[in-house]
Amino acid sequence: MKLILSIVFSALLVGCATPVSHTNIPLSTYDKDTEYGIEDREDGFGITVYYSRYQFIPESDAVATACKSQLTAIAWEHSDKVGKPIANVNEQRIRISMGRNGISGITSCQATAIVNWK
């Protein structure tokens, strides 16, 4: 019985994955699903967004789209706060990593991009 339980538990843990982190900057809370970090650069700033939410039926595409959308929105908000215009964020240059915890039903995404000043 202990052997069967340990095999089932191991199988459940193998099914869990977290997104790969592209940076190690500290993250601040934006809303209940989103954390972000901004790293200043001479020509703009680097931005990292960690987005996660519960999904009964996994829809990674929906989470990836929401994650990229949050990254873009936070970049524009930061631009407004600093008072400098930014160039459009090229969606093709956003690096994302996805993960899913099958036990808790949380699908997560980490997105990173470099945003340049105009």
Secondary structure as GFF3:
##gff-version 3
##sequence-region A 1 118
A	DSSP	alpha_helix	2	14	.	.	.	ID=ss1
A	DSSP	beta_strand	28	31	.	.	.	ID=ss2
A	DSSP	beta_strand	34	41	.	.	.	ID=ss3
A	DSSP	beta_strand	44	54	.	.	.	ID=ss4
A	DSSP	alpha_helix	60	82	.	.	.	ID=ss5
A	DSSP	three_ten_helix	91	93	.	.	.	ID=ss6
A	DSSP	beta_strand	95	101	.	.	.	ID=ss7
A	DSSP	beta_strand	106	116	.	.	.	ID=ss8
###
